[in-house]
Amino acid sequence: MGRSQETYNKKEKEKRKLQKRKEKEARKEARKEAGGKSSLDDMIAYVDEFGNITSTPPDPDKKKEEINAEDIVLGARNSGDFAEEEGKRQGVVNFFNDSKGYGFIKDLSTGDSIFVHVNGLVDTIKENDKVEFDTERGPKGMNAVNVTLKK
């Protein structure tokens, strides 16, 4: 007599397939019974002024805070707020990359490191040169401009 071609593993796989089909059918029936009870209004969420998600819409009568566009600072925060001094500042070039065209100058009076770009140079500079420069506020902090070699 020949052995049965159905093994235990095959029987278990068939049982699992049948069970999944039954579960899927039960979920389908549950959705049909719920009908159109879930609407778009049930799915909408709102964000309050603190960034929290809520189910209630914002209050239109609530007074809104006015903000001036000039008060908004774009770019780096807490950049040290260098005071722009009248006249030339003095410093030493502690890094300058000729191929990329930028570097940093260490201000002798404050000890701050100030960014310098090749467009802000009057004379050609290299590392350890003593220089005089003016400063202006850039998008990420103070930049050295009108950089000249100190004689």
Order of alpha helices (4+ residues) and beta strands (2+ residues): alpha-alpha-beta-beta-beta-beta-beta-beta-beta
